[in-house]
Amino acid sequence: MAVTVTNQQNPLGAKIVQDTAATATAVDNTTGTSGTLYMVEIDNSTYGTAVYFKMAAAASATAGTTAATMVFYCAASTKRSYVFPEGIAFAVGFCHWCTTGAAEASTAAPSTKPTVRYVTS
């Protein structure tokens, strides 16, 4: 798993969080602070099974235990983007993880890890 956070300059003034190998292990507090979520992109184009990208507005999380604030579906062998023009405000940083099951208790990791990106301010 390789997670990077890139600070963007004005006028965008946002962070791009990218995980090039999203797995069922939660990555904690990627944004480091409160803000607004504007976009989520899941690139599952190299994997033949659907995935569920889960985000929790929290400083820390445990996959299979922590309730996700948002769950994003991406079909097998596709790339999917979710855009929120008005933004979704959050009070603390985000944690994220990716599973092959939609259920909160799911901890089944995709065997081919998708790349995920999200943009926050």
MDTraj code that builds the backbone (N, CA, C; nanometers):
import mdtraj as md
import numpy as np

residues = "MET ALA VAL THR VAL THR ASN GLN GLN ASN PRO LEU GLY ALA LYS ILE VAL GLN ASP THR ALA ALA THR ALA THR ALA VAL ASP ASN THR THR GLY THR SER GLY THR LEU TYR MET VAL GLU ILE ASP ASN SER THR TYR GLY THR ALA VAL TYR PHE LYS MET ALA ALA ALA ALA SER ALA THR ALA GLY THR THR ALA ALA THR MET VAL PHE TYR CYS ALA ALA SER THR LYS ARG SER TYR VAL PHE PRO GLU GLY ILE ALA PHE ALA VAL GLY PHE CYS HIS TRP CYS THR THR GLY ALA ALA GLU ALA SER THR ALA ALA PRO SER THR LYS PRO THR VAL ARG TYR VAL THR SER".split()
xyz = np.array([
    [0.0846, -0.1159, 0.0000],
    [0.0000, 0.0000, 0.0000],
    [0.0896, 0.1227, 0.0000],
    [0.0606, 0.2158, -0.0903],
    [0.1358, 0.3400, -0.0960],
    [0.0368, 0.4553, -0.0955],
    [0.0322, 0.5278, 0.0143],
    [-0.0609, 0.6380, 0.0288],
    [0.0165, 0.7683, 0.0212],
    [-0.0289, 0.8607, -0.0644],
    [0.0318, 0.9935, -0.0721],
    [-0.0762, 1.0982, -0.0554],
    [-0.0390, 1.2105, 0.0044],
    [-0.1275, 1.3253, 0.0194],
    [-0.0561, 1.4431, -0.0447],
    [-0.1209, 1.5077, -0.1421],
    [-0.0616, 1.6195, -0.2128],
    [-0.1421, 1.7449, -0.1842],
    [-0.0785, 1.8465, -0.1278],
    [-0.1447, 1.9746, -0.1050],
    [-0.1471, 2.0519, -0.2349],
    [-0.2625, 2.1040, -0.2726],
    [-0.2798, 2.1798, -0.3949],
    [-0.2776, 2.3290, -0.3637],
    [-0.2323, 2.4085, -0.4573],
    [-0.2276, 2.5534, -0.4409],
    [-0.3600, 2.6159, -0.4824],
    [-0.3829, 2.7395, -0.4412],
    [-0.5015, 2.8137, -0.4834],
    [-0.5029, 2.8220, -0.6344],
    [-0.6149, 2.8251, -0.7020],
    [-0.7474, 2.8471, -0.6456],
    [-0.8134, 2.7208, -0.5934],
    [-0.7550, 2.6033, -0.6212],
    [-0.8168, 2.4795, -0.5765],
    [-0.8074, 2.4651, -0.4255],
    [-0.6895, 2.4897, -0.3699],
    [-0.6709, 2.4866, -0.2253],
    [-0.7158, 2.3578, -0.1616],
    [-0.6827, 2.2435, -0.2219],
    [-0.7332, 2.1153, -0.1748],
    [-0.6203, 2.0156, -0.1558],
    [-0.6553, 1.9003, -0.1013],
    [-0.5637, 1.7872, -0.0891],
    [-0.6138, 1.6758, -0.1791],
    [-0.5208, 1.6091, -0.2441],
    [-0.5540, 1.4885, -0.3184],
    [-0.4913, 1.3725, -0.2428],
    [-0.5737, 1.2826, -0.1933],
    [-0.5252, 1.1638, -0.1241],
    [-0.5309, 1.0501, -0.2250],
    [-0.4194, 0.9814, -0.2445],
    [-0.4141, 0.8697, -0.3385],
    [-0.3563, 0.7475, -0.2697],
    [-0.4251, 0.6362, -0.2825],
    [-0.3782, 0.5075, -0.2318],
    [-0.3676, 0.4148, -0.3518],
    [-0.2458, 0.3778, -0.3892],
    [-0.2245, 0.2978, -0.5094],
    [-0.2460, 0.1487, -0.4868],
    [-0.2777, 0.1101, -0.3655],
    [-0.3035, -0.0313, -0.3357],
    [-0.3977, -0.0407, -0.2161],
    [-0.5217, 0.0037, -0.2348],
    [-0.6198, 0.0041, -0.1261],
    [-0.6526, -0.1389, -0.0847],
    [-0.6499, -0.1626, 0.0438],
    [-0.6718, -0.2967, 0.0975],
    [-0.7700, -0.2902, 0.2136],
    [-0.7949, -0.4028, 0.2777],
    [-0.8914, -0.4104, 0.3870],
    [-0.8348, -0.3626, 0.5201],
    [-0.7122, -0.3154, 0.5215],
    [-0.6543, -0.2568, 0.6425],
    [-0.6782, -0.1068, 0.6386],
    [-0.7397, -0.0526, 0.7422],
    [-0.7721, 0.0900, 0.7444],
    [-0.6458, 0.1753, 0.7472],
    [-0.6473, 0.2810, 0.6661],
    [-0.5431, 0.3838, 0.6683],
    [-0.6018, 0.4988, 0.7485],
    [-0.5373, 0.5354, 0.8575],
    [-0.5936, 0.6319, 0.9513],
    [-0.5634, 0.7770, 0.9179],
    [-0.6623, 0.8630, 0.9419],
    [-0.6530, 1.0078, 0.9420],
    [-0.5722, 1.0641, 0.8253],
    [-0.6101, 1.0302, 0.7034],
    [-0.5331, 1.0715, 0.5858],
    [-0.5351, 1.2222, 0.5641],
    [-0.6443, 1.2887, 0.5977],
    [-0.6521, 1.4327, 0.5756],
    [-0.5969, 1.5129, 0.6923],
    [-0.5905, 1.4526, 0.8091],
    [-0.5295, 1.5173, 0.9251],
    [-0.6113, 1.6262, 0.9909],
    [-0.7252, 1.6599, 0.9339],
    [-0.8046, 1.7683, 0.9898],
    [-0.9454, 1.7660, 0.9299],
    [-1.0290, 1.8553, 0.9769],
    [-1.1636, 1.8680, 0.9210],
    [-1.1553, 1.9285, 0.7813],
    [-1.2650, 1.9213, 0.7075],
    [-1.2665, 1.9786, 0.5736],
    [-1.3917, 1.9408, 0.4985],
    [-1.3792, 1.9369, 0.3666],
    [-1.4907, 1.9050, 0.2793],
    [-1.4443, 1.8064, 0.1730],
    [-1.5226, 1.7019, 0.1520],
    [-1.4934, 1.6019, 0.0499],
    [-1.5638, 1.6412, -0.0797],
    [-1.4886, 1.6437, -0.1921],
    [-1.5452, 1.6838, -0.3211],
    [-1.5508, 1.5718, -0.4249],
    [-1.4622, 1.4741, -0.4155],
    [-1.4581, 1.3729, -0.5193],
    [-1.3927, 1.2464, -0.4665],
    [-1.4431, 1.1311, -0.5125],
    [-1.3830, 1.0006, -0.4859],
    [-1.3735, 0.9287, -0.6199],
    [-1.2558, 0.8746, -0.6497],
    [-1.2376, 0.7976, -0.7727],
    [-1.1792, 0.6620, -0.7359],
    [-1.2378, 0.5563, -0.7901],
    [-1.1911, 0.4192, -0.7653],
    [-1.1554, 0.3578, -0.8998],
    [-1.0292, 0.3165, -0.9145],
    [-0.9851, 0.2518, -1.0374],
    [-0.9703, 0.1025, -1.0095],
    [-1.0735, 0.0288, -1.0457],
    [-1.0786, -0.1158, -1.0253],
    [-1.0707, -0.1876, -1.1605],
    [-1.0072, -0.1210, -1.2579],
    [-1.0079, -0.1714, -1.3951],
    [-0.9254, -0.2986, -1.4154],
    [-0.8372, -0.3316, -1.3228],
    [-0.7536, -0.4512, -1.3388],
    [-0.7994, -0.5684, -1.2523],
    [-0.9161, -0.5561, -1.1891],
    [-0.9622, -0.6616, -1.0986],
    [-1.1002, -0.7093, -1.1404],
    [-1.1209, -0.8374, -1.1493],
    [-1.2442, -0.8974, -1.1983],
    [-1.3535, -0.9158, -1.0953],
    [-1.3427, -0.8505, -0.9809],
    [-1.4443, -0.8592, -0.8762],
    [-1.4795, -0.7183, -0.8297],
    [-1.6048, -0.6949, -0.7972],
    [-1.6478, -0.5650, -0.7468],
    [-1.5812, -0.5349, -0.6117],
    [-1.5609, -0.4056, -0.5824],
    [-1.5042, -0.3646, -0.4541],
    [-1.5919, -0.2567, -0.3910],
    [-1.5752, -0.2425, -0.2612],
    [-1.6453, -0.1413, -0.1829],
    [-1.5397, -0.0583, -0.1108],
    [-1.5297, 0.0682, -0.1484],
    [-1.4357, 0.1597, -0.0846],
    [-1.5094, 0.2276, 0.0292],
    [-1.4547, 0.2145, 0.1499],
    [-1.5234, 0.2629, 0.2690],
    [-1.4429, 0.3745, 0.3344],
    [-1.5147, 0.4790, 0.3766],
    [-1.4516, 0.5927, 0.4433],
    [-1.5230, 0.6187, 0.5754],
    [-1.4438, 0.6492, 0.6767],
    [-1.5000, 0.6859, 0.8071],
    [-1.4446, 0.8215, 0.8461],
    [-1.5321, 0.9123, 0.8835],
    [-1.4902, 1.0419, 0.9340],
    [-1.4457, 1.0210, 1.0782],
    [-1.3174, 0.9900, 1.0938],
    [-1.2624, 0.9555, 1.2253],
    [-1.1107, 0.9687, 1.2215],
    [-1.0507, 0.9787, 1.3372],
    [-0.9047, 0.9854, 1.3458],
    [-0.8417, 0.8475, 1.3312],
    [-0.9177, 0.7432, 1.3658],
    [-0.8680, 0.6065, 1.3497],
    [-0.9866, 0.5135, 1.3266],
    [-0.9570, 0.4002, 1.2621],
    [-1.0640, 0.3049, 1.2303],
    [-1.0072, 0.1642, 1.2246],
    [-1.0959, 0.0668, 1.2389],
    [-1.0608, -0.0734, 1.2231],
    [-1.1596, -0.1346, 1.1251],
    [-1.1080, -0.1831, 1.0130],
    [-1.1948, -0.2458, 0.9129],
    [-1.2683, -0.3633, 0.9755],
    [-1.3972, -0.3735, 0.9461],
    [-1.4786, -0.4815, 1.0013],
    [-1.5415, -0.4478, 1.1337],
    [-1.4942, -0.3415, 1.1982],
    [-1.5473, -0.3005, 1.3281],
    [-1.6043, -0.1593, 1.3230],
    [-1.5269, -0.0660, 1.2685],
    [-1.5697, 0.0735, 1.2595],
    [-1.6759, 0.0885, 1.1515],
    [-1.7841, 0.1557, 1.1851],
    [-1.8894, 0.1823, 1.0866],
    [-1.8398, 0.2873, 0.9878],
    [-1.8525, 0.2580, 0.8603],
    [-1.8126, 0.3530, 0.7572],
    [-1.9148, 0.4673, 0.7500],
    [-1.8654, 0.5873, 0.7324],
    [-1.9519, 0.7028, 0.7117],
    [-2.0098, 0.6991, 0.5712],
    [-1.9272, 0.6527, 0.4749],
    [-1.9688, 0.6408, 0.3351],
    [-1.9105, 0.5130, 0.2758],
    [-1.9876, 0.4486, 0.1885],
    [-1.9422, 0.3285, 0.1173],
    [-1.9655, 0.3525, -0.0309],
    [-1.8605, 0.3334, -0.1112],
    [-1.8667, 0.3562, -0.2554],
    [-1.8440, 0.2238, -0.3279],
    [-1.9333, 0.1919, -0.4200],
    [-1.9272, 0.0678, -0.4965],
    [-1.8556, 0.0919, -0.6290],
    [-1.7712, -0.0037, -0.6678],
    [-1.7092, -0.0006, -0.7997],
    [-1.7156, -0.1418, -0.8584],
    [-1.7828, -0.1529, -0.9718],
    [-1.8002, -0.2828, -1.0373],
    [-1.6662, -0.3398, -1.0816],
    [-1.6663, -0.4679, -1.1104],
    [-1.5465, -0.5367, -1.1585],
    [-1.4977, -0.4745, -1.2888],
    [-1.3675, -0.4643, -1.3023],
    [-1.3023, -0.4209, -1.4267],
    [-1.3484, -0.2839, -1.4751],
    [-1.3768, -0.1931, -1.3806],
    [-1.4208, -0.0581, -1.4180],
    [-1.3504, 0.0475, -1.3346],
    [-1.3737, 0.1702, -1.3719],
    [-1.3265, 0.2866, -1.2974],
    [-1.4498, 0.3720, -1.2704],
    [-1.4670, 0.4159, -1.1483],
    [-1.5865, 0.4907, -1.1111],
    [-1.5471, 0.6154, -1.0336],
    [-1.6137, 0.7266, -1.0655],
    [-1.5917, 0.8534, -0.9940],
    [-1.7224, 0.9000, -0.9328],
    [-1.7119, 0.9512, -0.8135],
    [-1.8248, 1.0113, -0.7434],
    [-1.7857, 1.1561, -0.7165],
    [-1.8688, 1.2505, -0.7603],
    [-1.8378, 1.3924, -0.7471],
    [-1.9474, 1.4590, -0.6644],
    [-1.9043, 1.5442, -0.5714],
    [-1.9957, 1.6159, -0.4833],
    [-1.9704, 1.7659, -0.5003],
    [-2.0363, 1.8322, -0.5976],
    [-2.0081, 1.9728, -0.6278],
    [-2.0230, 2.0654, -0.5071],
    [-2.1188, 2.0374, -0.4216],
    [-2.1394, 2.1195, -0.3019],
    [-2.0452, 2.0774, -0.1892],
    [-1.9886, 1.9580, -0.2015],
    [-1.8994, 1.9062, -0.0983],
    [-1.9754, 1.8430, 0.0165],
    [-1.9069, 1.7527, 0.0857],
    [-1.9608, 1.6890, 0.2065],
    [-1.8665, 1.7248, 0.3200],
    [-1.9150, 1.8032, 0.4149],
    [-1.8320, 1.8493, 0.5268],
    [-1.8046, 1.7347, 0.6235],
    [-1.6836, 1.7338, 0.6795],
    [-1.6493, 1.6373, 0.7837],
    [-1.5719, 1.7088, 0.8935],
    [-1.5915, 1.6622, 1.0185],
    [-1.5377, 1.7320, 1.1358],
    [-1.3979, 1.6869, 1.1762],
    [-1.3573, 1.5678, 1.1354],
    [-1.2229, 1.5175, 1.1651],
    [-1.1660, 1.4582, 1.0364],
    [-1.0466, 1.4061, 1.0398],
    [-0.9861, 1.3456, 0.9214],
    [-1.0601, 1.2211, 0.8761],
    [-1.0200, 1.1687, 0.7606],
    [-1.0801, 1.0465, 0.7078],
    [-0.9877, 0.9274, 0.7257],
    [-1.0484, 0.8133, 0.7483],
    [-0.9814, 0.6835, 0.7407],
    [-1.0461, 0.6125, 0.6226],
    [-0.9713, 0.5252, 0.5550],
    [-1.0313, 0.4513, 0.4449],
    [-0.9785, 0.3095, 0.4374],
    [-1.0585, 0.2220, 0.3741],
    [-1.0199, 0.0836, 0.3473],
    [-1.1068, 0.0329, 0.2342],
    [-1.0702, -0.0811, 0.1768],
    [-1.1411, -0.1349, 0.0616],
    [-1.1609, -0.2851, 0.0795],
    [-1.2839, -0.3313, 0.0560],
    [-1.3147, -0.4734, 0.0712],
    [-1.3932, -0.5234, -0.0501],
    [-1.4120, -0.6529, -0.0553],
    [-1.4956, -0.7104, -0.1610],
    [-1.6382, -0.7343, -0.1123],
    [-1.6661, -0.7012, 0.0121],
    [-1.8000, -0.7179, 0.0689],
    [-1.8579, -0.5859, 0.1145],
    [-1.9882, -0.5692, 0.0945],
    [-2.0549, -0.4448, 0.1328],
    [-2.0829, -0.4356, 0.2824],
    [-2.0944, -0.5497, 0.3503],
    [-2.1322, -0.5513, 0.4920],
    [-2.0275, -0.4801, 0.5779],
    [-2.0746, -0.4156, 0.6828],
    [-1.9839, -0.3458, 0.7746],
    [-1.8775, -0.4389, 0.8308],
    [-1.9125, -0.5635, 0.8567],
    [-1.8195, -0.6590, 0.9156],
    [-1.7205, -0.7178, 0.8150],
    [-1.7357, -0.6848, 0.6864],
    [-1.6486, -0.7428, 0.5837],
    [-1.5037, -0.6989, 0.6005],
    [-1.4137, -0.7959, 0.5954],
    [-1.2698, -0.7683, 0.5996],
    [-1.1982, -0.8398, 0.4849],
    [-1.2749, -0.8823, 0.3843],
    [-1.2175, -0.9527, 0.2695],
    [-1.1499, -0.8524, 0.1764],
    [-1.0191, -0.8631, 0.1668],
    [-0.9419, -0.7700, 0.0841],
    [-0.9435, -0.8129, -0.0620],
    [-0.9477, -0.7171, -0.1538],
    [-0.9367, -0.7533, -0.2954],
    [-0.7979, -0.8093, -0.3242],
    [-0.7903, -0.9141, -0.4041],
    [-0.6594, -0.9736, -0.4328],
    [-0.5762, -0.8859, -0.5253],
    [-0.6417, -0.8091, -0.6111],
    [-0.5733, -0.7057, -0.6895],
    [-0.6197, -0.5726, -0.6341],
    [-0.5282, -0.4980, -0.5765],
    [-0.5646, -0.3753, -0.5053],
    [-0.5975, -0.2619, -0.6016],
    [-0.7150, -0.1989, -0.5853],
    [-0.7492, -0.0852, -0.6695],
    [-0.6736, 0.0410, -0.6251],
    [-0.6647, 0.1355, -0.7164],
    [-0.6127, 0.2683, -0.6822],
    [-0.7319, 0.3575, -0.6522],
    [-0.7259, 0.4296, -0.5416],
    [-0.8335, 0.5215, -0.5065],
    [-0.7747, 0.6610, -0.4838],
    [-0.8541, 0.7592, -0.5185],
    [-0.8151, 0.8985, -0.4975],
    [-0.9371, 0.9737, -0.4426],
    [-0.9090, 1.0697, -0.3552],
    [-1.0160, 1.1590, -0.3161],
    [-0.9618, 1.2978, -0.2925],
    [-1.0488, 1.3963, -0.3212],
    [-1.0112, 1.5371, -0.3136],
    [-1.0875, 1.6012, -0.1993],
    [-1.0138, 1.6693, -0.1120],
    [-1.0742, 1.7392, 0.0011],
    [-1.0164, 1.8803, 0.0075],
    [-1.0833, 1.9645, 0.0830],
    [-1.0275, 2.0971, 0.1104],
    [-0.9992, 2.1099, 0.2574],
])
top = md.Topology()
chain = top.add_chain()
for i, resn in enumerate(residues, 1):
    res = top.add_residue(resn, chain, resSeq=i)
    for name in ("N", "CA", "C"):
        top.add_atom(name, md.element.get_by_symbol(name[0]), res)
traj = md.Trajectory(xyz[None], top)
